Amino acid sequence: MSEPVTKKSKTSSSPMKLRKLGFCGADDSVSPRMLGLICQSYPFVEFGVLFRPGQEGQPRYASQKWISELAKVVKLSDQKMQLAAHLCGQRVNDILQNNDESQKFLSKLPSLGFYRVQINATAVNGVDTSNLSNCVDAIAKAILSHPELEFILQKNEETKPLWEGLLGTTSFGNGKGKLPKNVVMLVDESKGTGVLASSWPSPPKEYDIGYAGGIGPDNVKDVLNDIMNVAHGREVWIDMESSLRSVGENESDVFDLGKCFKCIEVVCDIGLYDHPPFLY
C-alpha cells in the first residue's frame, strides 16, 4: 500500500497532504478490473464516474452494466478503491428539489462503492441554474439525510447562489458560515470545461477544498507545486477529466489509463506518495 509522504511548501513550514488524486470520466472503454489493479497499488487514487440520465453508455458516461461490474471489484478491494459519483443533468435537478428519486439514488450509492458525491450544478452539465438560490434548503436537507456520504459542491461564479446560500443557511444547526463535516467544495472556475485556472486560491478556514480545471498529465507537476504554495499545510485534492481522453480504435473516445498513470508517477516522483515497494 502506498504511504503518504509529507511535502514541505516553499512558503510554509507545514506539510501539504494530497488527500486524493481524482480521475473522472471512467467508462465502458476500460475494464473495471484495471481500475481495481491501479487502486491496489495506489489507494490515494479516486476514480470518478459521471451519472447523467440519457447519456449512459456514451463516452464519459458509464453504462449501468459497467457500474455493476465496477461494484463487484470494489467489494473485493479490501477498501483500497475510492469512487466518486459525479452527478449531472437530471440527477442534479432531482437533488436540488430533494425529491423521492434523489433520495432513492443517494441511498443506493454506498452499495455500489460510492461514498463521495459531486454535484455539478452548472448549465454546461445540463442543469437548470436559473433559480439556485431557492434550492438551498432542499439540498441542505438532502445532505443532512445522508451523513454516510461526502458531498462535493462545485465552487465557481455560476454556482455561487448555491454554495454561498449553504454557507449562510441555519438549516445545518451549527450557525451561519459553518458547513457539516460531510460537505466540501471543488474550486473549478472553468465549470467543468477543462480550462486551466490562472491561479489557485488558498483553502478557507471554514471547509476543505479541491482543485480542478485544465489539470492533466502535461501540467500536473506545475499545478501541484503551485498548490503547495497556497495550501498552507491543509489537506486538498485535485481532479481532472478532459485531459484523460484519447482517440482509440475506430476513432472512439476512450478513458486513457496511460494518462492516469503519468499523473500517478508525477505525484510519487515529487514525493507526495510512494510507489509500492515492488516498483521501487
SVG drawing of the C-alpha trace seen along z (x, -y; Angstrom):
<svg xmlns="http://www.w3.org/2000/svg" viewBox="-40 -35 53 45">
<polyline fill="none" stroke="black" stroke-width="0.4" points="0.0,0.0 1.3,-3.4 2.1,-5.5 1.6,-9.3 4.7,-11.4 4.6,-14.9 5.8,-17.6 7.0,-20.9 5.7,-24.0 8.1,-26.7 6.2,-29.3 5.1,-27.3 6.8,-25.0 3.6,-22.9 3.3,-19.9 0.7,-19.7 -1.2,-16.5 -2.8,-15.4 -5.9,-13.6 -6.9,-12.2 -5.8,-12.2 -9.1,-12.2 -9.6,-10.8 -13.1,-11.5 -14.9,-10.0 -14.1,-6.3 -16.5,-4.5 -17.1,-1.4 -13.9,-1.9 -11.9,-0.4 -12.2,2.7 -13.3,2.1 -10.6,4.7 -7.9,2.4 -9.2,-0.3 -9.0,2.1 -5.4,3.0 -4.4,-0.6 -6.1,-1.2 -4.5,1.8 -1.1,0.2 -2.1,-3.5 -5.1,-3.7 -4.9,-7.5 -6.4,-7.4 -10.1,-8.2 -12.0,-7.3 -15.0,-9.5 -18.0,-8.2 -20.4,-10.6 -24.1,-10.0 -26.3,-11.7 -29.7,-10.1 -30.0,-9.6 -26.2,-9.5 -25.4,-6.1 -23.1,-4.0 -21.7,-7.0 -18.1,-8.2 -17.5,-9.6 -20.8,-8.2 -20.7,-4.6 -23.5,-2.1 -25.5,-0.5 -23.9,2.8 -20.4,1.4 -21.2,-0.2 -22.5,3.1 -19.2,4.8 -17.3,2.0 -19.2,2.5 -18.1,6.1 -14.5,5.0 -14.9,2.5 -16.4,5.2 -13.2,7.3 -10.8,4.4 -10.2,4.5 -11.3,0.9 -8.5,-0.3 -10.7,-1.5 -12.2,-5.0 -15.0,-6.1 -16.9,-9.4 -20.2,-9.8 -20.2,-13.0 -23.8,-14.0 -25.0,-15.9 -28.3,-16.7 -31.5,-15.4 -29.6,-13.8 -28.6,-17.2 -32.0,-18.7 -33.5,-16.0 -31.2,-16.7 -31.9,-20.4 -35.5,-19.5 -34.7,-16.8 -37.4,-14.7 -38.0,-11.0 -35.9,-10.0 -32.9,-11.8 -33.3,-10.1 -33.6,-6.7 -30.5,-7.3 -28.3,-8.7 -29.3,-5.8 -28.1,-3.3 -24.7,-4.7 -22.8,-3.2 -23.9,0.3 -22.2,-0.4 -19.0,-1.6 -19.5,-5.4 -19.0,-7.5 -18.4,-10.8 -20.9,-12.7 -20.1,-15.7 -23.0,-18.0 -22.2,-19.6 -24.9,-22.3 -23.8,-24.1 -25.6,-24.8 -22.9,-23.0 -23.7,-19.9 -27.3,-20.0 -28.7,-21.6 -31.3,-24.3 -29.3,-27.0 -31.9,-29.8 -33.0,-29.6 -30.2,-28.0 -30.7,-30.4 -34.2,-28.8 -32.7,-25.3 -30.5,-25.9 -33.0,-24.4 -33.7,-21.4 -30.1,-20.5 -29.3,-21.1 -32.0,-18.5 -30.5,-16.1 -27.1,-16.5 -28.4,-16.0 -30.3,-12.9 -27.1,-11.2 -24.3,-11.6 -22.7,-8.5 -21.8,-10.4 -19.4,-13.3 -20.9,-16.0 -18.7,-18.0 -20.1,-21.3 -18.6,-22.9 -17.4,-26.4 -17.5,-29.0 -19.4,-32.1 -22.2,-30.2 -22.9,-28.1 -22.3,-31.0 -26.0,-31.3 -25.9,-27.7 -22.7,-27.5 -23.0,-31.0 -26.5,-30.1 -25.4,-27.0 -22.8,-29.0 -25.5,-31.4 -28.2,-28.9 -29.0,-27.9 -30.5,-24.6 -27.4,-22.6 -27.9,-23.7 -24.4,-24.9 -24.6,-28.6 -24.0,-30.5 -20.7,-30.0 -20.3,-26.5 -20.8,-23.5 -21.3,-19.9 -18.2,-17.8 -19.5,-15.9 -19.6,-18.9 -16.5,-20.1 -16.1,-22.3 -14.2,-21.9 -12.8,-25.1 -13.3,-24.9 -13.9,-28.3 -13.9,-26.5 -17.2,-24.9 -16.1,-21.5 -14.9,-22.6 -11.2,-21.8 -9.8,-25.4 -6.7,-25.8 -7.0,-28.4 -4.6,-31.3 -4.2,-31.0 -5.3,-28.8 -6.9,-30.1 -5.9,-29.1 -8.3,-26.8 -10.6,-28.8 -10.7,-28.0 -14.4,-27.0 -14.2,-24.0 -11.9,-21.9 -11.5,-22.3 -10.1,-20.5 -8.9,-21.9 -9.9,-21.2 -9.9,-22.9 -7.5,-22.2 -5.3,-19.8 -3.7,-16.9 -0.5,-14.8 1.3,-17.6 0.9,-20.2 0.1,-18.3 3.6,-18.8 3.4,-22.5 -0.1,-22.6 0.8,-20.7 3.8,-22.9 1.6,-25.9 -1.0,-24.5 1.7,-23.6 2.5,-27.3 -1.1,-28.2 -2.3,-25.2 -0.6,-26.2 -0.5,-22.7 -4.1,-21.8 -5.3,-18.6 -6.5,-19.0 -7.3,-17.0 -7.1,-17.6 -9.4,-16.3 -9.2,-16.0 -11.4,-14.8 -11.0,-16.2 -7.2,-15.7 -7.6,-12.0 -9.4,-11.3 -7.7,-9.8 -8.7,-8.5 -8.9,-4.8 -9.8,-2.2 -12.2,-3.3 -11.8,-7.0 -13.5,-6.1 -13.3,-8.5 -11.7,-6.5 -10.7,-6.9 -6.9,-6.7 -5.4,-4.8 -1.9,-5.6 -2.5,-9.3 -3.8,-8.5 -0.6,-6.6 1.6,-9.5 -0.1,-11.7 0.4,-9.0 4.1,-8.9 4.4,-12.7 2.7,-12.5 5.1,-9.9 8.2,-11.4 7.7,-14.8 7.3,-12.9 3.6,-13.3 3.3,-9.5 5.5,-6.5 5.3,-3.8 4.6,-0.4 7.8,1.5 7.8,3.8 8.0,0.9 11.0,-0.7"/>
</svg>
